[in-house]
Amino acid sequence: MKNILVAGVGNELKQDDAFGIEFAKKFRDSVSHLDHIMVMEVGIGGIHLVQELHAGYDILILVDAVAWGKEAGHIYFREMEEVSDIEEMPVFEKRTFLADMHYTNPIRALMLAKALKVLPNAVYILGCEAAEHDDFAVGMSEVVEDALPKAMSLLQNWLNMKKLATFE
């Protein structure tokens, strides 16, 4: 079996941006019987994502709220085409990038993981089109809350189809 990391990204204090975190909390129970799938809440940082990737995963699935232009609640599942390479940055930009890794967002974390050679070859994004994410407020919109079971089903079906996991 391939080792899989499902990482919920987001900020629980910014409405629909909590989608990835809430997904991780719910999805963890559905894979608790599977030793090869790890589910973690990344939050808005990312450095602990890089630390976890050192454990060696074949597949990384980031779950996050997105603003990609479809109607709120739309679920996307896409393979990431490429992660930028830190080595290709100009020296000043590279120094700025590496200056303080405490505030690393997930994309920057992926870049660091790539530089450290711990980024899996297969990286996917499971995204949900956000409705409310501009203000600091607790609680997701109803449409995004309703998308959680759809996103869980989509990922379970994909894992089944790829023969990476079995769900009852």
C-alpha positions as CSV (number, residue, x, y, z in Angstrom):
1,M,0.0,0.0,0.0
2,K,1.1,3.5,-0.7
3,N,1.4,5.8,2.3
4,I,-1.0,8.8,2.0
5,L,-1.1,12.0,3.9
6,V,-4.4,14.0,3.9
7,A,-3.7,17.5,5.2
8,G,-6.5,19.8,6.1
9,V,-5.5,23.5,5.5
10,G,-7.2,26.6,6.7
11,N,-8.1,29.1,9.4
12,E,-11.1,28.3,11.6
13,L,-11.5,32.0,12.4
14,K,-12.1,33.0,8.7
15,Q,-15.5,31.4,8.0
16,D,-15.3,29.0,5.0
17,D,-11.5,28.9,5.2
18,A,-12.1,26.3,7.9
19,F,-13.1,23.8,5.2
20,G,-9.9,21.9,5.2
21,I,-9.7,21.7,9.0
22,E,-13.3,20.5,9.3
23,F,-12.8,18.0,6.5
24,A,-9.8,16.5,8.3
25,K,-11.7,16.2,11.6
26,K,-14.5,14.3,9.9
27,F,-12.4,12.2,7.4
28,R,-10.0,11.0,10.1
29,D,-12.8,8.7,11.5
30,S,-13.5,7.2,8.1
31,V,-9.9,6.1,7.7
32,S,-9.0,5.2,11.3
33,H,-9.0,1.5,10.3
34,L,-6.3,2.1,7.6
35,D,-2.7,2.3,8.8
36,H,-1.3,3.7,5.5
37,I,-3.5,6.9,5.6
38,M,-2.6,9.7,7.9
39,V,-4.9,12.7,8.4
40,M,-3.7,15.9,10.0
41,E,-4.9,19.4,10.5
42,V,-2.3,21.8,9.1
43,G,-4.1,25.1,9.9
44,I,-2.6,28.2,8.3
45,G,1.0,27.4,8.9
46,G,2.8,24.7,7.1
47,I,6.1,24.0,8.8
48,H,4.6,21.0,10.6
49,L,3.4,19.7,7.3
50,V,7.0,19.7,6.1
51,Q,8.1,17.9,9.3
52,E,5.4,15.3,8.8
53,L,6.4,14.7,5.2
54,H,9.8,13.5,6.5
55,A,8.0,10.3,7.5
56,G,7.9,9.4,3.8
57,Y,4.6,9.6,1.9
58,D,3.8,8.5,-1.6
59,I,0.8,10.7,-2.0
60,L,-0.1,14.1,-0.4
61,I,-3.7,15.4,-0.6
62,L,-4.2,19.0,0.5
63,V,-7.8,19.9,1.5
64,D,-8.6,23.6,1.4
65,A,-11.1,26.3,0.6
66,V,-10.4,27.9,-2.7
67,A,-11.6,30.8,-4.9
68,W,-11.3,29.3,-8.4
69,G,-14.4,30.8,-9.9
70,K,-17.2,28.3,-9.7
71,E,-20.3,28.5,-7.5
72,A,-19.9,28.3,-3.7
73,G,-19.7,24.7,-2.5
74,H,-18.3,23.3,-5.8
75,I,-15.8,20.5,-5.1
76,Y,-12.6,20.3,-7.1
77,F,-10.0,17.5,-7.1
78,R,-6.9,18.2,-9.1
79,E,-3.4,16.9,-9.2
80,M,-0.8,19.7,-8.8
81,E,1.2,20.1,-11.9
82,E,4.3,21.6,-10.4
83,V,5.7,23.1,-7.2
84,S,8.1,26.0,-7.7
85,D,11.7,25.3,-7.0
86,I,13.5,27.4,-4.3
87,E,16.8,26.8,-6.1
88,E,15.5,28.8,-9.1
89,M,14.9,31.9,-7.0
90,P,17.2,34.9,-7.1
91,V,19.5,35.0,-4.0
92,F,17.6,37.9,-2.3
93,E,14.2,36.3,-2.9
94,K,15.6,32.9,-1.5
95,R,16.9,34.6,1.6
96,T,13.5,36.4,2.2
97,F,11.7,33.1,1.6
98,L,13.8,31.3,4.2
99,A,14.0,34.1,6.7
100,D,11.1,33.0,8.9
101,M,9.6,29.7,8.3
102,H,7.1,30.0,11.3
103,Y,4.6,31.7,9.0
104,T,5.0,29.3,6.1
105,N,1.7,28.9,4.2
106,P,1.0,25.5,2.6
107,I,2.4,26.4,-0.9
108,R,5.6,27.7,0.6
109,A,5.7,24.5,2.7
110,L,5.5,22.4,-0.5
111,M,8.3,24.4,-1.9
112,L,10.4,23.8,1.2
113,A,9.5,20.1,1.1
114,K,10.6,19.9,-2.5
115,A,13.9,21.5,-1.7
116,L,14.4,19.0,1.2
117,K,13.4,16.1,-1.2
118,V,10.5,15.0,1.0
119,L,7.6,16.1,-1.3
120,P,5.8,13.1,-2.7
121,N,5.7,12.8,-6.5
122,A,1.9,12.8,-6.4
123,V,0.3,15.9,-4.8
124,Y,-3.4,16.6,-5.1
125,I,-5.7,19.4,-4.0
126,L,-9.2,18.7,-2.8
127,G,-10.8,22.1,-2.8
128,C,-14.1,23.6,-2.0
129,E,-15.2,26.9,-3.5
130,A,-15.7,29.3,-0.6
131,A,-18.7,31.6,-0.1
132,E,-17.6,33.6,3.0
133,H,-13.9,34.0,3.8
134,D,-13.1,37.8,4.0
135,D,-14.1,38.5,7.6
136,F,-12.9,37.1,10.9
137,A,-15.8,35.0,12.0
138,V,-16.3,31.5,13.3
139,G,-18.6,29.1,11.4
140,M,-18.7,28.1,7.7
141,S,-21.5,29.1,5.3
142,E,-24.3,26.6,4.9
143,V,-23.3,25.8,1.3
144,V,-19.7,24.9,2.3
145,E,-20.8,23.0,5.3
146,D,-23.1,21.0,3.1
147,A,-20.2,20.3,0.7
148,L,-18.2,18.4,3.4
149,P,-20.0,15.0,2.8
150,K,-19.7,15.4,-1.0
151,A,-15.9,16.0,-0.6
152,M,-15.5,13.0,1.7
153,S,-17.4,10.8,-0.7
154,L,-15.4,12.0,-3.7
155,L,-12.1,11.2,-1.9
156,Q,-13.3,7.8,-0.7
157,N,-14.5,7.0,-4.2
158,W,-11.1,8.1,-5.7
159,L,-9.2,6.0,-3.1
160,N,-11.4,3.0,-3.9
161,M,-11.1,3.5,-7.7
162,K,-7.3,3.7,-7.4
163,K,-7.3,0.6,-5.1
164,L,-5.6,2.7,-2.4
165,A,-8.3,2.0,0.3
166,T,-11.5,0.2,0.8
167,F,-14.6,1.7,2.4
168,E,-17.8,0.0,3.4
